[in-house]
């Protein structure tokens, strides 16, 4: 279908149905441009919690839709494709985390928002990369903490907070495969460029960073810093907002490691790329796929989410 027709119809149907379109920074630029609100996981959760829309359309991945439904049980929550999963969430099955938790009595469980509702229900508090340090430091220095599922983010938090959290051995398939060699080569080509790195990246990638931060944090840094060139090691969808916010600056996506002899010019999340304008149009028309969360599970999962939102005010 013609892109202009889709955009016109999407806006018309959304207004007609009092639907709000929310999108993550990692979705395609065409989705970000038509969304009512674009943000990282923290901002999306905060926005969902206060919207007065009847329908929330979450353009992102499934756990984001789940989080919206948990926060807004009375609203209809739609996603564009139920196949839009998350490798990080998949790396931490709820039954395995429960076993690990049972093996470590007395430990509080801090989980990343990139998890299923069942994992959130096992948690004491949820964090995003934007507020993880704030939340971790809200606990006493000697608190016994388990951090799941991202081991790279957990190790980074340990290093900057002086904690010794037990780390779940999980990771993101996008942030885990950046090429250090590519960063160093880009730095040679653009010596004045600053390196921006997400804390889900391995320590070797973090070590060459000028700035380590959440997606929203890296965007803010690229806007406010005097540098005019940036090498960006996070999902390449964020470059759309970075370029729009700073049209006179240059942004270079870091490619992943070579895979089966074929190199890519950027590092994309295949799940995020399942979000398309045509699917958004169809979802608004049919009000499917709809996200539902078992009410009892939602009642358990909302506690750690609300604790995060309260600490992040």
C-alpha positions in Angstrom: 0.0 0.0 0.0 1.1 3.6 -0.6 2.9 5.0 2.4 1.1 8.4 2.2 -2.3 6.6 2.2 -1.3 4.5 5.2 -0.1 7.5 7.2 -3.3 9.4 6.5 -5.5 6.4 7.4 -3.5 5.6 10.5 -4.0 9.1 11.9 -7.7 9.1 10.9 -8.5 5.8 12.6 -6.4 6.6 15.7 -8.4 9.8 16.2 -11.7 8.1 15.5 -11.0 5.3 18.1 -9.2 7.5 20.7 -6.1 5.3 20.2 -2.6 6.5 21.1 0.3 5.2 19.1 3.5 4.7 21.1 6.8 3.6 19.7 10.2 2.7 20.9 13.3 4.4 19.6 14.5 1.2 18.0 11.5 0.9 15.6 11.8 2.1 12.0 11.8 5.8 11.4 8.5 5.7 9.5 6.9 4.3 12.7 8.6 6.9 14.9 7.4 9.7 12.7 3.7 8.8 12.9 3.6 7.9 16.6 2.0 10.1 19.2 4.9 9.4 21.6 8.4 7.9 21.1 10.6 7.0 24.0 12.7 4.4 25.7 11.3 1.7 28.0 11.0 4.0 31.1 9.3 6.9 29.2 6.9 4.5 27.5 5.9 3.0 30.8 5.5 6.4 32.4 3.4 7.6 29.4 1.2 4.5 29.4 0.5 5.0 33.1 -1.1 8.4 32.6 -2.7 8.3 29.1 -6.5 8.8 28.8 -6.7 7.0 25.5 -9.1 4.1 25.1 -6.6 2.0 23.1 -2.9 1.8 23.4 -1.0 0.7 20.3 2.5 -0.3 21.3 5.0 -0.3 18.4 7.9 -2.2 19.9 8.2 -5.8 21.3 5.8 -7.9 23.3 7.1 -7.2 26.8 6.4 -3.5 26.2 2.8 -4.3 25.4 2.6 -6.5 28.5 3.9 -3.7 30.6 1.3 -1.3 29.2 -1.5 -3.8 29.9 -0.3 -4.4 33.5 -0.3 -0.6 34.1 -3.6 0.0 32.3 -5.8 -3.2 32.7 -8.9 -1.3 31.8 -7.6 -0.3 28.4 -7.2 -2.3 25.2 -3.5 -2.8 24.4 -2.5 -3.8 20.9 0.8 -4.8 19.3 1.6 -5.0 15.7 3.1 -8.5 15.6 3.1 -11.2 18.3 6.3 -12.6 16.8 8.1 -9.4 18.0 9.8 -11.0 21.0 13.0 -10.1 22.8 16.2 -12.2 23.0 17.0 -10.7 26.4 13.6 -11.6 27.8 13.9 -15.1 26.3 17.3 -15.5 28.1 15.5 -15.5 31.5 12.6 -18.0 31.8 10.5 -17.4 34.9 10.8 -21.0 36.1 14.6 -20.8 36.0 14.7 -17.4 37.8 12.4 -18.8 40.5 14.7 -21.7 41.1 17.7 -19.4 41.3 15.8 -17.1 43.7 14.9 -20.1 45.9 18.6 -21.1 46.0 19.5 -17.6 47.3 17.2 -16.8 50.2 17.4 -13.3 51.6 18.2 -11.8 48.2 16.1 -9.1 46.6 15.5 -9.5 42.9 16.1 -6.5 40.6 15.0 -7.2 37.1 15.4 -5.3 33.8 12.2 -4.2 32.2 13.1 -6.4 29.2 11.4 -9.4 30.8 8.1 -11.2 30.7 5.3 -10.4 33.1 6.0 -13.7 34.9 9.6 -12.7 35.6 8.4 -9.2 36.8 6.0 -11.0 39.2 9.1 -12.7 40.8 10.8 -9.4 41.2 11.2 -6.9 44.1 11.7 -4.0 41.7 12.0 -3.4 37.9 14.6 -1.1 36.3 15.3 0.3 32.9 18.8 1.4 31.7 17.7 5.0 32.4 17.0 4.5 36.1 18.9 1.3 37.0 21.7 3.1 39.0 19.1 5.2 40.9 17.1 2.1 41.8 20.1 -0.1 42.8 21.5 2.7 44.9 18.1 3.0 46.7 19.1 -0.2 48.5 21.7 -0.2 51.3 25.3 -0.9 50.3 25.3 -4.3 52.0 21.9 -5.4 50.5 22.0 -8.8 48.9 20.8 -8.3 45.3 20.2 -10.5 42.3 20.2 -8.7 39.0 18.6 -10.2 35.9 18.7 -10.9 33.1 21.4 -8.7 31.3 24.8 -9.6 32.6 26.5 -6.7 30.8 24.2 -4.1 32.3 24.5 -5.8 35.7 28.3 -5.8 35.6 28.3 -2.1 34.6 26.1 -1.3 37.5 28.3 -3.2 39.9 31.3 -1.2 38.6 29.7 2.2 39.1 27.9 1.5 42.4 30.5 -0.6 44.2 27.9 -3.4 44.6 28.4 -7.1 44.2 25.1 -8.1 42.8 24.6 -11.7 41.6 24.2 -11.5 37.9 22.0 -13.6 35.7 23.8 -14.8 32.6 21.5 -13.2 30.0 22.1 -10.8 27.1 20.7 -8.9 24.1 21.5 -10.4 20.7 21.9 -6.9 19.3 24.1 -5.2 21.9 26.1 -8.4 22.4 27.4 -8.6 18.8 28.9 -5.1 18.2 32.4 -5.2 16.6 35.2 -3.6 18.7 37.4 -3.7 15.6 34.7 -1.7 13.7 34.6 0.9 16.4 38.3 1.3 16.4 38.3 1.6 12.6 35.5 4.2 12.7 37.5 6.1 15.3 40.6 6.1 12.9 38.4 7.4 10.1 36.7 10.0 12.3 39.1 10.8 15.1 37.0 13.7 16.5 33.9 11.5 16.8 32.7 10.6 20.3 31.7 7.0 21.0 28.3 6.5 22.5 27.7 3.0 24.0 24.6 1.4 25.6 25.4 -0.5 28.9 23.9 -3.7 27.5 27.1 -3.9 25.4 30.1 -6.1 26.6 32.8 -4.5 28.8 35.3 -4.3 25.9 32.9 -2.1 24.0 32.1 0.0 27.1 35.9 0.5 27.6 36.2 2.6 24.5 33.1 4.8 25.2 33.1 8.5 25.7 29.6 8.1 27.1 27.7 5.1 28.4 24.0 5.5 28.8 20.4 4.5 28.1 18.9 5.1 24.7 17.3 8.3 25.9 20.5 9.2 27.7 22.6 8.8 24.6 20.2 10.8 22.5 20.3 13.7 25.1 24.1 13.5 25.1 24.3 13.8 21.3 22.1 16.9 21.4 23.9 18.7 24.2 27.5 17.8 23.5 29.7 20.1 21.4 31.0 17.2 19.3 29.7 17.2 15.7 30.4 13.5 15.0 29.3 10.4 17.0 30.0 6.7 16.7 26.9 4.9 18.1 26.9 1.5 19.6 23.2 0.7 20.2 20.3 -0.4 18.0 20.5 1.7 14.9 16.9 2.9 15.1 18.0 5.6 17.5 20.0 7.3 14.8 16.7 8.5 13.3 15.9 10.6 16.3 19.6 11.7 16.8 19.8 12.9 13.2 16.4 14.7 13.4 17.4 16.4 16.6 20.8 17.4 15.4 20.7 17.7 11.6 24.1 19.4 11.4 25.8 16.5 13.2 27.0 13.2 11.8 26.2 9.8 13.2 27.9 6.5 12.4 26.3 3.2 13.4 28.6 0.5 14.7 28.2 -2.7 12.7 27.9 -6.1 14.3 30.7 -8.7 14.1 30.9 -10.6 10.8 28.3 -13.3 10.5 28.8 -16.2 8.1 31.2 -14.1 6.1 28.7 -11.2 5.6 29.1 -7.9 7.3 26.3 -5.4 7.9 26.5 -1.6 7.9 24.4 -1.3 11.0 23.1 -3.4 13.9 19.3 -3.8 13.8 16.9 -5.7 16.1 15.0 -8.1 13.8 12.1 -8.1 16.3 11.7 -4.3 16.2 11.8 -4.4 12.4 8.6 -6.5 12.5 6.8 -3.2 13.2 5.7 -1.7 9.8 3.2 1.0 8.7 1.0 -1.7 7.0 0.8 -3.7 10.2 0.0 -0.6 12.2 -2.8 0.2 9.8 -4.2 -3.3 10.0 -3.9 -3.4 13.8 -5.8 -0.2 14.2 -8.5 -1.4 11.8 -9.0 -4.9 13.3 -7.9 -4.1 16.9 -5.7 -7.2 16.8 -3.4 -8.6 18.0 -4.5 -7.7 21.5 -2.3 -8.2 24.6 -3.9 -9.7 27.7 -2.2 -10.6 31.0 -3.7 -12.9 33.6 -5.2 -10.6 36.3 -3.5 -12.5 39.1 -0.1 -12.4 37.4 -0.7 -8.7 36.6 -1.4 -7.9 40.2 1.9 -9.4 41.2 3.9 -7.9 38.3 2.6 -4.3 38.9 4.2 -4.0 42.4 7.8 -3.9 41.1 6.8 -1.7 38.2 5.1 0.8 40.5 8.1 0.7 42.8 10.3 1.7 39.8 8.0 4.4 38.7 7.8 5.8 42.2 11.6 5.9 42.6 11.9 7.5 39.1 9.6 10.5 39.8 
